[in-house]
């Protein structure tokens, strides 16, 4: 699995990995077989390795030509980074307002999770960027 993200220039990685093999889920995901793999490359090659990848991953999504998996992983990291910043700000807002922040995840999980799923489905159905 080629999963190096120390720089965005994918030339060297594309050369070594034929452009695909980015994954999300970390060490725990790898150990539990729940990784999400974002793959770029030839569709026939992706299908050929699908059974082997799914032995360690829950999902394998072909994103397009070589390099597409890397770009998709970068999109994921942008979302994760932004979410972390927003969660920190929301927690600070609650604390500053005198609210105990410990129950915030439980209180907000359902609404936010449902909104995210609906947003992603709408965007995917339209097949165009935001």
C-alpha positions as CSV (number, residue, x, y, z in Angstrom):
1,X,0.0,0.0,0.0
2,X,1.5,3.3,-1.0
3,X,0.4,5.9,1.5
4,X,3.0,8.6,1.8
5,X,1.6,12.1,2.2
6,X,4.7,14.2,3.1
7,X,4.3,16.3,-0.1
8,X,1.7,16.8,-2.8
9,X,4.0,16.4,-5.8
10,X,2.9,12.9,-6.9
11,X,5.5,12.2,-9.6
12,X,7.8,10.0,-7.6
13,X,4.9,8.2,-5.9
14,X,3.0,7.8,-9.2
15,X,6.1,6.2,-10.6
16,X,6.6,3.8,-7.8
17,X,2.9,2.9,-7.1
18,X,1.4,3.4,-10.5
19,X,-0.6,6.3,-8.9
20,X,-3.0,4.5,-6.6
21,X,-3.1,3.3,-3.0
22,X,-4.0,6.1,-0.7
23,X,-5.9,5.1,2.5
24,X,-7.7,6.5,5.4
25,X,-8.3,4.9,8.8
26,X,-4.9,4.9,10.5
27,X,-3.3,2.0,12.3
28,X,-6.5,1.0,14.0
29,X,-8.3,0.9,10.7
30,X,-5.6,-1.4,9.2
31,X,-5.7,-3.7,12.2
32,X,-9.5,-3.9,12.1
33,X,-9.8,-4.1,8.3
34,X,-11.9,-0.9,8.1
35,X,-9.6,1.2,5.9
36,X,-11.0,3.4,3.2
37,X,-8.8,3.2,0.1
38,X,-8.9,5.9,-2.6
39,X,-7.4,4.6,-5.8
40,X,-6.2,6.2,-9.0
41,X,-5.0,4.3,-12.0
42,X,-6.3,2.0,-14.7
43,X,-9.8,0.7,-13.8
44,X,-8.9,-2.9,-14.9
45,X,-5.9,-2.9,-12.5
46,X,-8.1,-1.6,-9.6
47,X,-10.6,-4.4,-10.2
48,X,-7.8,-7.0,-10.4
49,X,-6.5,-6.1,-6.9
50,X,-9.9,-5.3,-5.4
51,X,-10.3,-8.7,-3.5
52,X,-6.8,-8.3,-2.0
53,X,-7.4,-4.7,-0.9
54,X,-10.8,-5.5,0.6
55,X,-9.1,-8.1,2.7
56,X,-7.7,-5.2,4.7
57,X,-10.1,-2.4,3.8
58,X,-13.8,-1.9,4.1
59,X,-14.0,0.2,1.0
60,X,-12.0,0.7,-2.2
61,X,-13.1,3.6,-4.4
62,X,-11.6,4.1,-7.9
63,X,-11.3,7.9,-8.2
64,X,-9.9,8.1,-11.8
65,X,-6.5,8.2,-13.5
66,X,-3.1,7.9,-11.7
67,X,-2.8,10.5,-9.0
68,X,-6.5,10.8,-8.3
69,X,-6.3,8.7,-5.1
70,X,-3.6,11.0,-3.8
71,X,-5.7,14.1,-4.5
72,X,-8.7,12.5,-2.9
73,X,-6.7,11.8,0.2
74,X,-5.6,15.4,0.3
75,X,-9.3,16.4,0.1
76,X,-10.0,14.1,3.1
77,X,-7.2,15.7,5.1
78,X,-8.5,19.2,4.3
79,X,-11.9,18.2,5.7
80,X,-10.4,16.6,8.8
81,X,-8.2,19.6,9.5
82,X,-11.0,22.0,9.1
83,X,-13.3,19.9,11.2
84,X,-10.7,19.8,14.0
85,X,-10.4,23.6,14.0
86,X,-14.2,24.1,14.0
87,X,-14.7,21.5,16.8
88,X,-12.1,23.3,18.9
89,X,-13.8,26.7,18.3
90,X,-17.2,25.2,19.2
91,X,-15.9,23.7,22.4
92,X,-14.3,27.0,23.4
93,X,-17.6,28.8,22.6
94,X,-19.5,26.3,24.9
95,X,-16.9,26.7,27.7
96,X,-16.9,30.5,27.4
97,X,-20.7,30.4,27.7
98,X,-20.5,28.3,30.9
99,X,-21.6,25.0,29.3
100,X,-19.9,21.8,30.2
101,X,-18.3,20.7,27.0
102,X,-18.1,17.0,27.9
103,X,-21.6,16.1,26.6
104,X,-21.2,18.1,23.4
105,X,-20.3,15.2,21.2
106,X,-23.3,13.2,22.3
107,X,-25.6,16.2,22.0
108,X,-24.4,17.2,18.5
109,X,-23.5,13.9,16.9
110,X,-26.9,12.9,15.3
111,X,-27.6,16.2,13.6
112,X,-24.2,16.9,12.3
113,X,-23.7,13.3,11.1
114,X,-27.0,13.3,9.3
115,X,-26.2,16.7,7.7
116,X,-22.9,15.5,6.4
117,X,-24.3,12.4,4.8
118,X,-27.1,14.4,3.1
119,X,-24.6,17.0,1.9
120,X,-22.3,14.4,0.4
121,X,-25.1,12.6,-1.3
122,X,-26.4,15.8,-2.8
123,X,-23.0,16.8,-4.1
124,X,-22.3,13.3,-5.4
125,X,-25.6,13.1,-7.2
126,X,-24.9,16.4,-8.9
127,X,-21.3,15.3,-9.8
128,X,-19.9,18.8,-9.6
129,X,-17.7,20.6,-7.1
130,X,-19.2,22.8,-4.3
